[in-house]
Amino acid sequence: MTQPIVVVGAALLDTGRLLAARRSAPPELAGRWELPGGKVEPGETPEAALVRELREELGVETEITGRVPGQWPLKPPYVLQVFLAGLLPGSPDPKPLQDHDELRWLTPAEFWDVRWLDQDVPAVQEIAGRLR
């Protein structure tokens, strides 16, 4: 059995708000919202991959501050792991540079105002529980 390939997602938090990113591609995911992130490359730690992905996708400098417990199956052979992250002082504001056409900072009361990708829902529920 092959090892699962880890996809990392960021629960990027700022003043109690969570960043949601709307997919622009691929077509079957376009218009749905996700926690930004991407695949871990060979030789990379999940944390390093997430910092790199957030820099590439959103143009931000971040620090990983923790991990959301659990992992969630995606399309085989992928699994999703979600990490808590924050913007570093002096980081630019996030911009949708790759794979996204809109970003939104959501307060806990607004978390369910967007249509999350199915695989992100359990992680968002976990984050919502932590922010209550």
N, C-alpha and C positions, 0 to 999 in steps of 0.2 A: 504494500500500500504506500502510495506516495505521500510525502509530507504536505500538509496544506500550505498554500501560499498565503501569507498574511497581507491583508489590506488594512491600512491604518486610517482611522477617522479621527478628526479633532473635535472635541467639545471645547471650542474656543470661546472662553468666557471673558467678559469685560463688564465691570460694574453690575454683576448679577444678570447680565444678558448673554444669550447664546447666539453664535453666528450660524445662520442657515444659508446654504448656497443652492441656487436653482440650476439644475442641469440644463445644458444646451445640447448635449450629445451624450451617447448615441440616441437615435430617434426614439427607441422604446423607453428611454429614461427622461427624455427632454420634458421640461416643465415640472418635474417632481423635485423635491427638496432633499438635500442630504447634508450630512456633516462632511466638510471638505477633508480631503486626504488623498491617499493613493497606495499603490503597491510598494511593498518593501523590496528593494533590489538585493541581489545576492551580496553577502558581506556587510549589509547595513543592519543596524539595530532598528526595531520599530520606531523608537523615539527619534533617531537621526533621520529616518525616512520621512517621518511626519514633519519635522522642521523643514526639510528640503521641499517636500510637496507643498507646504503652506507658502514657502517663499516663491515657488514656481507658479502655483495656481492663484495666489492672492497678493503676492508682492509684500508679504509681512515678515517680520522677524519675531519669533516666538520662543517661549520656553515651555517645556513639558512639566506639568506640576503634579501629575498623578495619572492613575489608570482607572477607567471604569471597569469594575469586575465583570468577568465573563467574556465570551467571544461568540460571534453569531455566524452561522453558515451563509455563504453567498453561493453563487453558481460554482459547482466544483471546478477546480480544487481550492477555491478561495474561502478564507474566513475573515471576518471583520473583527478587529480589536479597536477599542476607542480609548483615547487618552485625553485627559484634561490638559488644556494649554492656555497660556495667557500671552498677550502682546508684550514684548520687551519695551522698556522706556525708549522713546525716540523712533519706534517702528512707524512706518507710514500706515494710514488707514487701509484696511483690506479693499482690494478691487478685483472684480471678476476677470482675471487675465486668461484663464484656460478652462474650457469645459463647462463654464457657468455663464449665465447672462444676467443674473441678479443676485445680490446678497442682502440679507436682512438680519439686523440684531433683534432678537426676540426676548421679551421679558418672559418669566415663567407663565404668566397669564396668557401669553400669545403663542406658546410653543405649538399648540394644535391648530393655529390659524393657517398653517401651510400643509400641503400634501407631501409628507415625508415618503421617501423610498421605503418599501416594506421592511427591508433589512435594517434600517436605521431606527425604526420605531422602538424596539426594546432598549436600545442605548439611550434614546431621548427620554423614555420613561424613567430609566435609572437616574439620569441627570436631573430630571424634574424632581425626583424624590430627594435628591441631595440638596436642592436649592430651596426647598420649602421652608 
